[in-house]
Amino acid sequence: MFYHHAMAKRITDNQLMGELGEAAVRKRFLSIGFQFDSRSRLEAGIDGLAEVMIDGEPTARMIAVQIKSTRAGRYTSETDSAFSYLLDVKDLAYWKTSNLPVIVVVYRESDDSHYWAQVQFQPGVEQRRLRFDKAKDVLDKSSRDRLAALTVPISGSGYYVPPLGGGETAIVNLLPIKLPAEIFVASTPFDRKSAIKEMYSSGETARYDWVIKDGTFWSFHDPREAVTRMIVDTDQVEAIETAVIGYHEDIDEQNNFAFLLRQTFQHQMQVDLAWDKDSRIFYVKPHGDSKTRTFHYQSAKVKTKADVVNVTMSTKIEGKVGFVRHHGFAPKFECMMDQWFLMVSPTYHFTTNGFSRHPFPDALLSGKKRLENNAAIRGQVIMWHRFITKDEEGGDDLFAGSAGPPVALRFDPPPEIELPTTVPDDVWGRRPVVEEVDGQMAGLLM
């Protein structure tokens, strides 16, 4: 009888270490009150899913987790307070398609240390090197709020709230709109394109705070008393209650009304705000070429000010402007529960001199946004309400000599809500190492 002695299957130390690391990280997530489910051996960049739990109840809010394990040794650039980790290019490409927040957990068996960091995907910055702070980035109960906050989108309607923490007053980034009582409706033989051409041919200054749909003209101003008389049948103008059109149940009618609100808002703010069609944001106009503009206003508690147009000089060429940063926001008009709102999503716009669009805005925006925290975003929403309503507290007269067009839309302050939970500043990201290149701020994650 012959016996065939097959070669025994060998498990490598790397495979064993991977299993040990996954088990250790799963145990750590359970210890802080989260669930952790491992993926199959076919995983290609995500080792498991961590689920946020509130008092032992699952929430269906998931975090994708990639685990990097080692037995011993020092991490790259490791000191007593920090270290870094270089991510694989293929992993980054894979994670960019994820609809979940992605974190990397590094585990070292020799000292049973667990650290974590979120993988950021922001325009203008390629983040391959994660930087870990040994004091702040430990995977333990102290990081519950930050982890939970990752699962709730920053953008979108209203505020966002992580499910754990202490409690605070939050504001909603929605400004309630006081609509005019009447809206003017008229028949017209023009579509929008031909109507604009007709106004230009009249020699008068064109205005765009109106909409045309299916041969019907809408506006909050009487077209018989403006240049828009050129584009309507003046004997067919009628004033009707705004509510008849503004709260129509048909979604197309609501979209048409939302467009009228945006056009009207842009018209009444034309002295102080410009529209960037590429990024679709409003931003503050400067008073002059490469000049800083300051806005004084009453914040939630105290009088304060903001450089709504800020000039940064080049550090390389004396007397040369590096870039100009403008406060801006992405607008969205929404109707909810028979109330129209202007959703304000604060951001920044960058120019070379206050007027010409900067050729590399994404890199500048990435650096600036990472310097923001929760309090700063809250403050910007309040600032925008004061700015839009032309509510300035002393200081320089922002609106002096430029009353602008009549105000059709008025705005109430953003609503405040008492929350049972806090919004950790960490959700906005830690401060990056910031490098200034020829006067241009570029955020670098080391």
Secondary structure by P-SEA (a helix, b strand, c coil): ccccccccccccaaaaaaaaaaaaaaaaaaaabbbbbbbccccccccbbbbbbcccccccbbbbbbbbbbccccccccccccbbbbbbaaaaaaaccccbbbbbbbbbcccbbbbbbbbcccccccccbbbbccccccccccaaaaaaaaaccccccccccccccccbbbbbcbbbbbcccbbbbbbbcccaaaaaaaaaaaccccccccccccccccccccccccccccccccccccccccccccccccaaaaaaaaaaaaaaaaaaaccccccccccbbbbbbbcccbbbbbbbbbccccccccccbbbbbbccccccccbbbbbbbbbbbbbcccbbbbbbbcbbbbbcccccccccaaaaaaaaaaaccaaaaaaaaaaaaaaaaccccccccccccccccccccccccccccccccccccccccccccccccccbbbbbcc
